[in-house]
Amino acid sequence: MGVIKLKNIRTFSYHGCMIEEGKIGSDYTVDLKIKTNLQKSADTDHLADTVDYVHLNKIVTEEMAIRSHLLEHVAKRINIRVLAEIKTAEKTTVWVSKINPPIGGDVESVTIKMTEVRK
């Protein structure tokens, strides 16, 4: 087993419960970690034998473009889609961070972390 991690994927998205958040948007970062078997690709050195990072990044950016009220909702969508589209992924964990959240204080970011395991 091995791990692939995409770190600090930056998006500008429109998530949040407040009407203003859906209109003006905000900066987000996403980290994605998947657990998969990397032995075949380590042996063959062929892209077809591993998980394409471009595909993972595409999943994240497409799901972040769909408005959600809660970060938990978008994180779950990312995890479910990774497991659906990446057949070798056994486990996926996603961290979604809202930069400078409108919570009435000096807070750099708020982050949620969610994990899904292939059943």
N, C-alpha and C positions, 0 to 999 in steps of 0.2 A: 504494500500500500504506500501511497505517497500523497503529498499535499500540493495543490496549486493555489496560490493566493494572488488576487489582484488587489492592490492597495491604493487607496486615495483616488478613486474614480470620481472626478468632479462633474457635477451637473448643476444646472439652474432649473429648478422645478417649482411646482405650484401646490405643494402639499400643505395641509393645515385645516383646522376647523373654522378659522375666522375667514369671513368673506374676503377681507383684504389680502390674505395670503394667496387666495386663488386668483387674484387680480395682479398683484405686484411680484409674486414669486420670491424665491430665496435661494441662496447657495446651499448645496448639499455635498457631502462626500459619502462614498460607499466603499466598503471593503468586502470582498467576497473570498471565501475559502472553500475549496472542495477537496474531499478525500476520494481518491481514485487510484486505480492500479497503474503505475507508471513503468512497470518492468518491461513490457513489450516495446514501448517507445525508447526506453533506455538502451535496449538491445538493437533495435532496427534503425534508430535515428530518422524515422519518418513521421511527418506531421500527421498523417492519416492514422497513426497508432497512438495518438495522445489526444488531449483536450485542447482545442484551438482557443487561445486566449482572446482572439478577435470575436469569436462566438460568445464567450462569456461576457465580454464588454458590451456587446450588442444587446444581450438580454437585459443587462443592468440599465443601460441608457434608454432602451425602449420602455421598460417598466417604470422607470423614474419619470418618463414623459406623461404617464397616465396619472391624472390627479387623484389623490387619496386624502381623506381627512386625517388618517393616522399613519405614522411611520410603520407601525406594526403590519398594516395592511399591505403596503408596498413591499416590505421585507418578505412577507409570506409569499407574495406573488413571484418575487425573484427566486426564492428557494424552490417553489413548486415548478416553476418553468425550467430551472437548471436541471432538476431531476427528470423532468419530462423529455428534455431535449438532449441531455448528455447521458447517454445510456450507461456509461461506465462510472458515473458519479455515485458513490455510496452514501455520502453525507455532504451537506452543504450548510455553511454558516454565513450569514450576512450581517454586517453592521451598517446601519443607515444613520448618518449624522446630519442634523440641521444646524448650519452655522449661524451664530448670532440669533437664536430663537427669540421671538417676541414674548418673553415671560416676565417682563418687568424687573429685570436685573442685569448685571454685567456678567453674562454667561457666554463663554466662547462657543459652546455647542451642546446639543443634547443628542445622545446616541442610544439607539436600541439595537439589541443583538438577538437574532433568532436562528434556530437550527432546525433542519429537517433531515430525516434519515430515510433512505429507500426502504420500503417495506417488502 
